[in-house]
């Protein structure tokens, strides 16, 4: 069954729902900006496999978790008042120039410093959240840094029929080939205990939007976290990407994202799929894929408008969608 609800006239009917959103990067940020508008209990469970840019440098130097996606999640949970807007800008500030600080964001340095001060990833993140007066909690999916390992068909353009082992989030995200399988190093990593508790106690679990193989799927490759997601009584909600990502999901249609989830975790049932009505080209294929996982499709207008915002979710529109499906 497919619903095409009218936009809600107001938000707040789901304000006390406990919602856990999993992912990383800009996709998770969009979900969190929307969710903090409709519920007062949001927990972000964030991937820790980033190995590029400032995060990769800090990870290599200090041996800890990469802070970048965690910082973005914290920024997304900052409020819309002057305090929240100011601190969002502060922690997102990136140093310029050509010195040792060039390319680092202030938030990454702050998180790393508090990890050194507290000696604990979760405690350090809670301290940053308190400073920002964030509207929610941010947790890593694992307390150890992870490396994404993918089997990719055609990663080497000179050998399109060969399967290569590709390591690292940056390399997998930018591969010109087709991802066949995904694993993590270390294999079967420990899940963050607090993240497991949040998932098991949630009223709703949100996956997507975001880089499918490098931000979404890794959560389903951590055994304890995947088990908690599968066994949780929560409503499981998938937010589909608007456009394929050049590289890891080139050529994906709307239904392909669901098919990939099914291939990695066939025992997981999905309750709701949120898709933008302007970005579904083959509705019949999407309905078939969703039926395999027991999901109901909500077609809504969740994309930003304007040429400069192509492929981006609008937080306010996405908030209306979440409020509708959580009601």
C-alpha positions in Angstrom: 0.0 0.0 0.0 1.3 3.5 -0.9 0.2 6.6 1.0 0.5 10.1 -0.3 -0.4 12.2 2.8 -1.1 15.9 2.8 1.6 18.0 4.5 0.9 18.3 8.3 -0.3 21.7 9.4 1.8 21.5 12.6 4.3 19.3 14.3 4.5 17.8 17.8 2.2 14.8 17.8 5.3 12.5 18.2 7.2 14.8 20.6 7.9 12.1 23.2 8.9 9.3 20.9 12.4 7.9 21.5 14.0 7.9 18.1 17.5 6.5 17.2 19.0 7.6 13.9 21.9 5.7 12.4 24.3 6.8 9.7 26.9 9.5 9.2 27.8 12.6 7.2 25.4 14.9 5.5 22.6 12.3 5.3 22.5 11.7 9.1 22.7 15.4 9.6 19.6 16.0 7.6 17.7 13.4 9.6 18.8 14.8 12.9 17.9 18.4 11.9 14.4 17.1 11.1 14.0 14.8 14.1 14.9 17.4 16.7 11.9 19.4 15.4 9.4 16.6 16.1 10.7 14.8 19.2 12.5 15.7 22.4 14.3 12.3 22.6 16.8 11.8 19.7 19.9 9.6 19.8 22.4 9.6 16.9 24.4 6.4 16.4 27.3 7.4 14.1 29.7 5.5 12.0 33.4 5.6 12.9 35.1 4.5 9.7 36.1 7.9 8.2 39.7 7.9 7.1 39.8 11.1 5.1 40.5 14.8 5.7 40.8 16.2 9.2 39.2 13.0 10.8 41.7 10.8 9.0 44.6 12.9 10.2 43.5 12.9 13.8 42.7 9.2 13.7 46.2 8.4 12.4 47.9 10.7 14.9 46.0 9.8 18.1 44.8 6.3 17.3 41.2 7.1 18.4 37.9 7.4 16.7 37.5 9.7 13.7 35.5 12.7 15.0 34.2 14.3 11.8 30.8 12.5 11.5 30.2 12.8 15.2 30.9 16.5 15.0 28.4 16.9 12.2 25.8 15.0 14.2 26.3 17.3 17.2 26.1 20.4 15.0 22.8 19.1 13.5 21.3 18.8 17.0 22.1 22.4 17.9 19.0 24.5 18.5 17.7 27.3 16.4 18.2 30.0 19.0 21.2 32.3 19.0 23.2 30.0 21.3 22.6 27.0 19.1 23.3 28.8 15.8 26.5 30.3 17.2 27.9 27.0 18.5 27.0 25.2 15.3 29.1 27.7 13.4 31.9 27.5 15.9 32.3 23.7 15.9 31.9 23.6 12.1 34.6 26.2 11.6 37.5 24.9 9.5 41.0 26.4 9.6 42.5 27.7 6.4 46.1 28.5 5.5 48.9 26.0 5.0 50.1 25.3 8.5 49.5 22.3 10.7 46.0 23.3 11.6 45.0 23.8 7.9 42.0 21.7 7.1 41.1 20.8 10.7 37.7 21.8 12.0 37.5 23.3 15.5 34.9 20.7 16.5 37.1 17.8 15.6 39.9 19.3 17.8 37.5 19.9 20.6 36.1 16.4 20.6 39.6 14.9 20.4 40.7 17.1 23.3 37.7 16.0 25.5 38.4 12.3 24.6 41.9 12.8 26.0 40.5 14.6 29.1 37.9 12.0 29.9 39.5 8.9 28.6 36.1 7.7 27.3 34.5 8.3 23.9 30.9 8.5 25.1 31.7 10.7 28.1 33.6 13.1 25.9 30.8 13.4 23.4 28.3 13.9 26.2 30.4 16.8 27.5 30.4 18.4 24.0 26.7 17.9 23.7 26.2 19.6 27.1 28.4 22.6 26.0 26.4 23.0 22.8 23.0 22.4 24.6 22.4 19.9 21.9 18.8 18.6 21.5 19.8 14.9 21.7 22.7 12.5 22.3 25.4 11.4 19.9 27.1 8.0 20.3 29.6 6.1 18.2 28.5 2.8 16.7 31.6 1.2 18.1 34.3 2.3 20.6 37.1 1.2 18.2 37.9 2.9 14.9 36.8 0.8 11.9 38.0 0.2 8.4 35.6 -0.5 5.6 36.6 -3.4 3.4 34.7 -4.0 0.2 34.8 -6.5 -2.6 34.3 -4.4 -5.8 33.7 -5.6 -9.3 35.5 -3.3 -11.8 37.3 -1.1 -9.3 40.2 -1.2 -11.8 38.9 0.3 -15.0 41.5 -1.6 -17.0 40.1 -4.9 -15.6 36.3 -4.4 -15.5 35.6 -8.1 -14.9 38.0 -8.4 -12.0 37.0 -8.3 -8.3 39.3 -6.1 -6.1 39.5 -5.8 -2.4 39.1 -2.1 -1.6 40.0 -0.7 1.9 38.9 2.5 3.5 35.9 4.7 3.5 37.3 7.2 1.0 38.3 4.5 -1.5 35.0 2.6 -1.3 33.0 5.8 -1.6 34.8 6.9 -4.7 35.1 3.5 -6.5 34.0 3.4 -10.1 33.1 -0.3 -9.7 30.1 -2.2 -8.2 30.3 -3.1 -4.5 29.5 -6.8 -4.1 30.2 -7.3 -0.4 31.2 -5.2 2.6 32.9 -6.1 5.8 34.8 -4.3 8.6 38.2 -4.5 10.1 38.4 -5.5 12.8 35.9 -8.3 11.9 32.9 -8.4 14.2 33.8 -5.2 16.1 32.3 -4.5 19.5 29.2 -2.3 19.4 29.0 0.8 21.7 27.1 -0.4 24.8 25.1 2.8 25.1 24.1 2.6 21.4 22.7 -1.0 21.9 20.7 0.2 24.9 19.3 3.2 22.9 18.3 0.9 20.0 16.6 -1.6 22.2 14.6 1.1 24.0 13.7 3.1 20.9 10.2 3.7 19.7 11.6 4.3 16.2 14.8 3.6 14.3 15.8 5.6 11.3 18.3 4.5 8.6 19.2 6.8 5.8 19.6 9.0 3.9 23.3 8.9 3.3 26.2 7.2 1.5 24.7 3.7 1.5 27.8 1.5 1.6 30.0 3.8 3.7 27.5 5.4 6.1 24.4 3.2 6.4 25.4 -0.5 5.7 28.4 -0.5 8.2 25.9 -0.4 11.1 24.4 -3.6 9.8 27.8 -5.4 9.7 28.4 -4.9 13.5 26.9 -8.1 14.8 25.5 -6.9 18.2 24.2 -3.7 16.7 22.6 -5.5 13.7 21.0 -7.9 16.2 19.6 -5.1 18.3 18.2 -3.4 15.2 16.5 -6.6 14.1 15.1 -7.6 17.5 14.0 -4.1 18.6 10.3 -3.6 18.9 10.8 -0.1 17.4 9.3 1.0 14.1 12.0 0.8 11.5 12.0 3.7 9.1 14.2 4.0 5.9 14.7 7.4 4.3 15.7 6.9 0.7 18.4 9.0 -1.0 17.3 11.4 -3.7 20.0 10.8 -6.2 22.7 8.1 -6.7 26.1 9.0 -5.3 28.8 9.2 -7.9 31.0 6.3 -7.1 29.6 3.7 -4.7 25.9 3.9 -5.8 26.2 5.0 -9.4 23.1 3.9 -11.3 21.0 3.1 -8.2 17.3 3.4 -8.5 15.0 4.0 -5.5 14.4 0.3 -5.0 18.1 -0.6 -5.2 18.7 0.8 -1.7 16.0 -1.5 -0.3 17.4 -4.5 -2.2 20.9 -3.8 -0.7 19.5 -3.7 2.8 17.7 -7.0 2.2 20.9 -8.6 0.9 22.9 -7.6 4.0 20.2 -8.2 6.7 17.3 -10.4 5.2 15.9 -11.0 8.7 15.3 -7.3 9.3 11.8 -6.1 8.7 11.1 -2.5 7.6 7.9 -0.8 8.6 8.1 2.5 6.7 10.0 3.8 3.7 10.0 7.6 3.1 10.7 8.5 -0.5 10.5 11.8 -2.3 7.7 11.7 -4.9 9.8 13.4 -7.5 12.7 10.9 -7.2 11.0 7.6 -7.8 11.1 6.6 -11.4 9.9 2.9 -11.1 7.2 2.8 -8.5 6.3 -0.8 -9.2 9.9 -2.0 -8.6 10.0 0.0 -5.3 6.7 -1.5 -4.2 8.0 -5.0 -4.9 11.2 -4.4 -3.0 9.4 -2.9 0.0 6.9 -5.8 0.0 9.8 -8.2 0.5 10.7 -6.5 3.8 7.1 -5.7 4.9 7.4 -2.0 4.4 4.8 0.6 3.7 5.8 3.5 1.3 5.2 7.1 2.1 5.6 9.3 -0.9 6.2 12.9 0.2 8.0 16.1 -0.8 11.2 16.0 1.2 13.7 17.4 -1.2 15.0 21.0 -1.1 14.1 23.2 -4.0 16.4 25.2 -6.2 19.3 24.3 -8.5 21.9 24.8 -5.7 20.1 22.3 -3.4 19.7 19.4 -5.9 19.9 16.1 -4.2 19.6 17.4 -0.7 16.8 16.8 1.8 15.0 19.7 3.3 15.0 19.4 7.1 11.6 21.1 7.6 10.0 19.0 4.9 11.6 15.9 6.3 10.4 16.9 9.8 6.8 16.9 8.4 7.4 13.4 7.0 8.8 12.1 10.3 5.9 13.6 12.2 3.5 11.9 9.8 4.9 8.4 10.1 5.6 8.6 13.8 2.0 9.8 14.7 
